[in-house]
């Protein structure tokens, strides 16, 4: 399996708005993408940072999502973002 970890630095005081958009729009949209197994949102309220972890069947599925859908979904966060998002990709080594 393939894992993508994405980080989105936020402006102070907007974590609740971002969380609401993720619960209602972004999370369900990501989960519906072909090959998406799991989608997690991690909050660092003190550091104003949102981290998502998505688990995909393979890299191709993650790249297809990124190419076709990710930019549109990120647009919902434009007014809340403090800096450019970043991402890292991993192969899942062990799962229990």
C-alpha contacts under 8 A as a table, 3 or more apart, distances in Angstrom:
res1	aa1	res2	aa2	distance
1	X	55	X	6.93
1	X	56	X	5.86
1	X	57	X	4.94
1	X	58	X	5.29
1	X	59	X	7.83
1	X	91	X	6.05
1	X	92	X	5.33
2	X	55	X	5.81
2	X	56	X	5.05
2	X	57	X	6.15
2	X	58	X	4.99
2	X	59	X	5.57
2	X	62	X	7.74
2	X	89	X	7.34
2	X	90	X	5.94
2	X	91	X	4.77
2	X	92	X	5.78
3	X	53	X	6.91
3	X	54	X	5.72
3	X	55	X	4.58
3	X	56	X	6.17
3	X	89	X	5.75
3	X	90	X	4.99
3	X	91	X	6.00
3	X	92	X	6.33
4	X	52	X	7.92
4	X	53	X	5.76
4	X	54	X	5.33
4	X	55	X	6.59
4	X	62	X	7.72
4	X	87	X	6.78
4	X	88	X	5.79
4	X	89	X	4.55
4	X	90	X	6.28
5	X	51	X	6.85
5	X	52	X	5.68
5	X	53	X	4.64
5	X	54	X	6.65
5	X	87	X	5.45
5	X	88	X	5.27
5	X	89	X	6.36
6	X	51	X	5.54
6	X	52	X	5.20
6	X	53	X	6.59
6	X	85	X	6.98
6	X	86	X	5.60
6	X	87	X	4.07
6	X	88	X	6.46
7	X	49	X	6.91
7	X	50	X	5.75
7	X	51	X	4.40
7	X	52	X	6.50
7	X	85	X	5.55
7	X	86	X	5.29
7	X	87	X	6.16
8	X	49	X	5.80
8	X	50	X	5.17
8	X	51	X	6.30
8	X	81	X	7.00
8	X	83	X	7.35
8	X	84	X	6.96
8	X	85	X	4.59
8	X	86	X	6.78
9	X	48	X	6.12
9	X	49	X	4.58
9	X	50	X	6.44
9	X	81	X	6.00
9	X	82	X	5.43
9	X	83	X	5.59
9	X	84	X	7.20
9	X	85	X	6.70
10	X	14	X	6.95
10	X	15	X	7.34
10	X	48	X	5.08
10	X	49	X	5.60
10	X	50	X	7.31
10	X	80	X	5.71
10	X	81	X	4.50
10	X	82	X	4.68
10	X	83	X	7.13
11	X	14	X	6.26
11	X	48	X	6.53
11	X	80	X	5.70
11	X	81	X	5.74
11	X	82	X	4.81
12	X	15	X	7.62
12	X	48	X	5.96
13	X	16	X	7.68
13	X	48	X	7.78
14	X	17	X	5.45
14	X	18	X	6.34
14	X	80	X	6.23
15	X	18	X	5.14
15	X	19	X	6.04
15	X	43	X	7.87
15	X	45	X	6.68
15	X	48	X	6.91
15	X	50	X	7.96
16	X	19	X	5.02
16	X	20	X	6.21
17	X	20	X	5.17
17	X	21	X	6.37
18	X	21	X	5.21
18	X	22	X	6.16
18	X	77	X	6.91
18	X	80	X	7.39
19	X	22	X	5.10
19	X	23	X	6.15
20	X	23	X	5.14
20	X	24	X	6.13
21	X	24	X	5.25
21	X	25	X	5.52
21	X	26	X	6.46
21	X	76	X	7.64
22	X	25	X	5.49
22	X	26	X	4.55
22	X	27	X	5.15
22	X	28	X	7.97
23	X	26	X	6.68
23	X	27	X	5.66
23	X	28	X	7.19
24	X	27	X	6.99
24	X	28	X	6.93
25	X	28	X	5.84
25	X	29	X	6.14
26	X	29	X	5.10
26	X	30	X	6.10
26	X	73	X	6.25
27	X	30	X	5.24
27	X	31	X	6.14
27	X	39	X	6.88
28	X	31	X	5.08
28	X	32	X	6.24
29	X	32	X	5.29
29	X	33	X	6.77
30	X	33	X	5.40
30	X	36	X	7.16
30	X	39	X	7.25
30	X	65	X	7.97
31	X	36	X	5.70
31	X	37	X	7.19
31	X	38	X	6.75
31	X	39	X	6.40
32	X	36	X	7.08
33	X	36	X	5.70
33	X	65	X	6.76
34	X	61	X	6.60
35	X	56	X	5.31
35	X	57	X	5.02
35	X	58	X	7.23
35	X	61	X	5.44
35	X	62	X	7.59
36	X	39	X	7.54
36	X	54	X	7.13
36	X	55	X	5.99
36	X	56	X	4.51
36	X	57	X	6.50
36	X	61	X	7.38
36	X	62	X	7.64
37	X	54	X	7.53
37	X	55	X	5.36
37	X	56	X	5.38
37	X	57	X	6.75
38	X	53	X	7.94
38	X	54	X	5.65
38	X	55	X	5.09
38	X	56	X	7.28
39	X	52	X	7.10
39	X	53	X	5.79
39	X	54	X	4.45
39	X	55	X	6.48
40	X	52	X	5.47
40	X	53	X	5.06
40	X	54	X	6.33
41	X	50	X	6.93
41	X	51	X	5.81
41	X	52	X	4.51
41	X	53	X	6.53
42	X	50	X	5.83
42	X	51	X	4.97
42	X	52	X	6.06
42	X	53	X	7.95
43	X	48	X	7.85
43	X	49	X	6.26
43	X	50	X	4.96
43	X	51	X	6.50
44	X	47	X	5.31
44	X	48	X	5.74
44	X	49	X	5.07
44	X	50	X	6.24
45	X	48	X	5.03
45	X	49	X	6.66
56	X	59	X	7.00
56	X	61	X	6.45
56	X	62	X	6.17
57	X	61	X	6.73
58	X	61	X	5.63
58	X	62	X	6.84
59	X	62	X	5.15
59	X	63	X	6.13
60	X	63	X	5.12
60	X	64	X	6.07
61	X	64	X	5.11
61	X	65	X	6.31
62	X	65	X	5.18
62	X	66	X	6.18
63	X	66	X	4.94
63	X	67	X	5.94
64	X	67	X	5.14
64	X	68	X	5.96
65	X	68	X	5.33
65	X	69	X	5.36
65	X	70	X	6.21
66	X	69	X	5.78
66	X	70	X	4.74
66	X	71	X	7.24
67	X	70	X	6.75
67	X	71	X	7.83
68	X	71	X	7.74
69	X	72	X	5.64
69	X	73	X	6.48
70	X	73	X	5.19
70	X	74	X	6.12
71	X	74	X	5.09
71	X	75	X	6.39
72	X	75	X	5.30
72	X	76	X	7.57
73	X	76	X	5.89
73	X	77	X	7.93
74	X	77	X	5.53
74	X	78	X	6.92
75	X	78	X	5.26
76	X	79	X	7.83
77	X	80	X	5.35
77	X	81	X	6.30
78	X	81	X	5.62
81	X	84	X	7.44
92	X	95	X	7.41
